[in-house]
């Protein structure tokens, strides 16, 4: 052994100067690539768009439609233009606004066309918009008004006998929201929770189906949020599609780990493993002269292993698989209201428990709290644990509430409006003329009719 090591060192000695020269160059390239990827992530997180999905009262999709919609959501990551997964995740957000649960989609600005593309015939897409995000200070559900504005204030004037409006005079006592003199706002109590899989991700969650709608519990919890009093409740799912190459590697590792492991009273035998199974097969083949090996566990009569064996939920017919980040956040002025709203959200998400279940992770340190807020605010994809989920596990939370979501606290529309024709000419407003007829081409235009005083005259 010592002689072999000496020979190896003797052979590698002439290459040491070359390795020493190449190592700094490789380190510099790696640092430059890491800096470039970090800058791409920062630029993508700083420029994101938001759309709202508003279902109709008759919205009732099937599992195939939801699967296609999941594929469309996964294409947001690919449309981001090579941005790493940390900055190109698509976000599905459920939030409460005026006692109604509303569903938003958020993603990089480069994928705005994909986000604005309808995925269901009975779902209206509103947007996209850039700054009006529910997690910003100017979010649409923010209803903060200047302190003292509203009923109980007298508006009058006394300036030279004129009718000008004077500043409002408060006639009521200051409310709790104005007791903080420095910032003009009371202290906010915030609850933060990240949900992660308790067991390894090949163990599936419950496949809830679409009827009844799994969002009914979440809509019921959102309906009790009093946004007019400053309360907030948000549940967000950040999704990044898993490539087929990564999924194949995962399947191979799972099959290799399960080969030769015989079932026991407590699951699998502790002595099982791929090396031990290979030794047993070799010994059996040698003892029987190569004719009675019989194949390993999971192999059929032809000696080929079943591709579903040991892969868990990641079988060949799994479909789309996503890396998932689940964040829950509640906010209220009262110290007991925020935990109560969080318990409601956790109860709504508990329906996913089956062979696997979602475990609660709360940030404890100041750094962990700041990291949670950064991910929640910017859309950064950096889950506490790598977890892959399939469409059957996520189907109930990837779409807006359906017709089977029997809850009054759901934002719905009367029906999606069809988009305007692409060749629609621009109408130039002329006060004295009223356009009559139909414009069929740029060469053929309807003659305008002059109108004065609301009466049409001969032109």
N, C-alpha and C positions, 0 to 999 in steps of 0.2 A: 504493500500500500504506500509506504513512504517513497519507494522508488518511482511509483506512478505519479505521485504528487510532485516529486522533483522534476520528472520529465515534463509534466504539464507546466510548471513554473518556468522551466528553461525554454519551452516553446512560446510562452506568452510574454517573456521578457522583452523581445524586440518590438512588440506591439504596444508597450506601455506609453512611449512618447506620442504615438498617434492617438491613442485613446485619450490621453491628457489634452491633446489639442482639439479633439472633436467634442469632448464633454462640455466645455463652455459654450461652443456654438450651438449645441443641441439645447442646452439650458436657456440660452437667449431666445431661440426659436420658440421654445415652449412658453416662456414668459410673454413673448409678443403675442402668441396665439391666445393665451389666457386673457391678456389685456383686451384684445380685440373682441373676444366673445363677451367679456364683461361689459364692454361699451355697447355692443349690440343689444344686450339684455336691458341696460339702462335706457337706451333710446326707445326700445319697444315698450317698456313699462311706462315711460313718460308720455307716450302717444297711443292711447287705447280708445276704442269706441264702444258705445253702449247702444243696444237695441232692446226694445220691449216686445215680448210675445204676449198677445192678448187673444185668448181663445173665445170661441162663440159658445152659446148655450148647447149646441148640438155637436160639439167636438168629441168624437169617440174613435180614436185611432186603433188600429190593430197592431199586433206585435211586429209584423213585417214593416209597417210604416215607421214604428219607433226604431227598428233596426236601421232603416235607411237614414232616419234623422240622426242617429248616433254616428253613422259614417260621415254625414255632412258636418257634424260638429267636429269630428276628427280632422277634417280637411282644413280647419282653421289653422292648426299648427303648421301644416305643409304650405299654406298660403302666406305665412309670415315672412317668407323670403330667407330661409336659412337661419333664423334666430334660434338660439338654444331653447330647450324646453323650459328653462327657468323664466323666460320672458315671453313665451308664445302659447301659453295654455289658454284654453277657452273656459270662461267662467259661467256657470249657471247659478244665478242668484235668486233667492226667494226672500222678499222683504215685505214688511207691512206698511201700508200707506192709507191713512184714514180708515182703518178697520178692514181693509181689503188686502189680500195677499196678491202681490204682483210678481211676475217672473221676468227677469232681465237676462240678456246674454251680453257678455263682454269679451273682447279680444283685441289683438293688435290692430292698429289702423290699416296695416297692409292687407288684412283679411276682412275689411269692412264690406266688400261685395259679397263675400260668403255669409257673413253674419246677417246681412239684409236680405238674403235670398229666402223666400218662404219654403218651409219644409213640409207643411201640412196645408191642406186645402181650406181648413176652417180655423186657421190661426192667422191673425193680423200681426204684421211686423211693423212696429213704429220706431222710426229712427233712420239711420244712426245719428248719434250726437256725441260730441267730444267731452265737454266739461261737465255736463249735467249728469253726474254719476251719483248713485245713492250713497257712496262712501265719502263724498266730498262735503265741504261745508255748504256748497250751493246745491246740494242734492234735491231732487224734486219733493221728497217727503219732509224736508226741513220746513218747519212752519214757525220759526222764531220771528217774533215781531218786536219792535221797540217797546220797552217797558212803559206801561202807562197808556198804550194805545188801545182803544176799544170803548166799550160802554163804561159809563161812570166818569166821562171827561166832558167838560163844557167847552164848546167852541164858540167864541163870540168876538166882538171887535169894538174898539173905541179909539179910533184914530181919525180926528177931524170930522166925525160924523159920517165917515164913509162906511162902506160895506166890506172892507177887506177883512180876511180871516186872520185872527190873531193866533199865536201859539196855544196849544192845548194846555188846559189847567187841570192837573190830576185832582180828583175828589175822593179817591179811594186809597186805602192803605197799601203800602208796597207789598207785592207778592213775594213768595219764597224765591222766585227766580231772580229777584233784584237785590237780594241781601248781600251778595258779593260785590263790594264796591270797586275792587280792582278790575275785574273782567266783565262785570255786568251780568254774569251767569252763575247759577248755583253749581255746587260740586256735582259731577256726574259719576255715577257708580256703574262700572262696566264689568261684565262677566265674559270670559274668553274660554273657549273649549275647542280642541282639535280632536276629531274622531279618527282612530286608527284601528286596523284589524288586530284583534287580540291574539289570533293564531296565525300560522303561516298562510300566505295568500292563496295557496292552492286549495285550501278549505273554503267552500262557498258560503256566502250569505244566503238568506232566504230569497227565493224567486217569487216575488209578490204578485206578479201579473199586473194586469191593467184594470180589472174590474173585480171588486171595487177599487177605486183609485187610491193608491198609497198616500197621495198628497192630502187626503181628507183630514187626517190628524194634524198635519202641519198647517193646513188652512185654518183649522179650528184654533190652534195655538196662536196663529198670527192675528186672528180676528179680535183677540182680547188685548192686543197692544194698543195703548192710547197714544197715538203719535201727536195729537194735539197738546198733550202734556209733556212732550219731549221724550217719550219712550221710543226705543228702537229694538227691533229683533231681525236678525239676518241669518240665513243659512246659505252657504256658498259651497259649490262643488267645482273644483278646478280639475280639468281633464286634459291629459296629453296622450295621444294614441301610442300604443306599443307597436313597434315594427315587427314584421313577420320573422325577421332574422333573430331578434331578441326573444320572440316567443318560441321559436324552434330551439334555441339554446336552453330556454327554461324547461321545455318538454324533455329534452335529452337529459338534463340534470335530474329531473324528477324520475324519469324511467330508470336511469342508472342507479339512483338511490333506492329504488323499490325492487330491483332485480334480486331474486333469491331470498327476499325477506318473507319468511313464512309467517302467517298470522298466529298469534298467541292469545292467551286469555286477556292480556292487557294491550292489545294492538298488534305490534310487530315484535318479533324476537330480537333481543339485544345483540345477538351474534350475527344477524343478517348483514349483508353488504355485497357489493359487486365483486370484491376480491375473494371473499369467502365462497360465494356462489360459483366463481370460476374454478376454484380449487376443488370444490365438490364435484362439479361436472367433469373435470379432468380425471379425478380419481374414479368416478363411476364409469367413464369411458375406458380407462385403462383396465379396470377390473372385468368389464364385459367385452373387451376386445374391440371397442368402438361401435358396438351394435346396439347396446341397451342403455344409452345415456338418457334417452327419454325426453330430452329438452328441459329447459328451465321453466320456472314459474312464469306464466304469462305467454308461453309459446304454444302455438297450435300444433297440429299434426305435421305441418310442413317445416317446423322449426323456426318460423318467423314470429316475432313478438307482436302482440297487439299494440297498435299505436296509442290506444286509450289507456293502456295499463300503466298505472302510477302517475299519470299526468294530472289527475284530479280534475278540476274544472277547466283546465286548459287543453281540452281535446282537439283533434283536428277540425271538428265542426263547431268550434266555439264561436267564431265570428269575431267582431271587433273587441279588442281588449284595451283598457285605458289604465294609465297610472293616475291615481286619484288623490286629491287633497280636499278634505272636508273641514270647514271652519264654521263654527257657530259663535255668534256674538250678540249680546243684549246690552242695552244701555237704558238707564232710568235715573231720575233725580232721587228717588227714595231708595235707601240701602237694601230694603227687602224686596223691592219690585224686580230688580235685575236678576237676582237668583231665581225668583219665581218664574220669570219668563224663560230663563235658561232650562229649568226643570221641565217646562212644557215642551221645549224643543227636543230635549233628550228623550222624553216620553214618546214624542212623535217619531223619532229615529229608531226607537227600540224595536219596532216591528221588523227590522231587518235581521234579527237574531235567528240563527239556525245552527248548522254545524260550526259556523264561525260567527263572531259578533263584533260589534264596534266598541272599542274601549275608549274611555274618556281620558284625555291628556290636558291638564291645565298648566299654563305657564306659571312658574313660581318665582323665578328671579326677575330682576328688572330687565336684564338682557333678553330673557325669553318673552317677556311682555312686549318689549319694543319690537322684537322679531315677529311676533304674531301680528301686531298692528301694521308693520310694514307689509307683510304678506296680504293681510286683509285689505289694506288701502290701495296698494299698487297692483295687485294681481300676480305677485311673484309666486312661482311654483317651486316650493321647497318644503315638501312634507317631512314630518318628523320620522316617518318610516316609509320605506318603499312598499307600496301595496298596489297590486294589479286587480282590477275588477272587470267582469264581463258585462255585456249588455243586459242579460236577464237579471243580474243583481242591481243594475242601475236604472232599468227601464222606467220604473215609477217616478224617478227624480230627474230624468232628462227632458221631460216634456212639460208643457203647461198643464194645469188642471183640466181634466176631461169632464164630460157630462155626468159621469158616475161619481164625481166629487161632490157629494151632497152637502155643501156648505155655502152659506150666504156670504161668507167673507172671502170671495174670489172675484177678482177683476175680470169682467167679461165684456165682449163687444157684440154689437148687433150683427156683425158680419164683415169680412175683409173687403175693402174697396179695391177694385181692379186698378192696376197701374195705368197711368195716362199713356196714350200712344206715343211712340218715339218720334213720329213725324208731325206731331202737333205744332202748328205754327205759333209764333209768339204774337199775342194780341197787344197792340199799341193803343193805349187809352186816349181817346179824343173826346173831349167834353161835348162838343157841338154835334157829334154824329153818333148814330146808333147803327152798328153793323147788322145787316140782315142777310139771310141766306147761308150757304155752306161753302167753305173754302176747300176745294178739292185738289188744287195744285198751286204752285207759285205763279203760274201764268194765268190761271182762271180764278178770279176773285169776285166776290159778290160786291155790287156797287153799294157804297155807304149812303145812308140817307141822313140829310141834315135834320137835326132836331133842336128846336128852341122852345123853351117853356113847356116841355113835355109833349108837344104836338109835332107830328112828322109832316114835313113839307116836301113838295116835289123837288127832286134834285135835278 
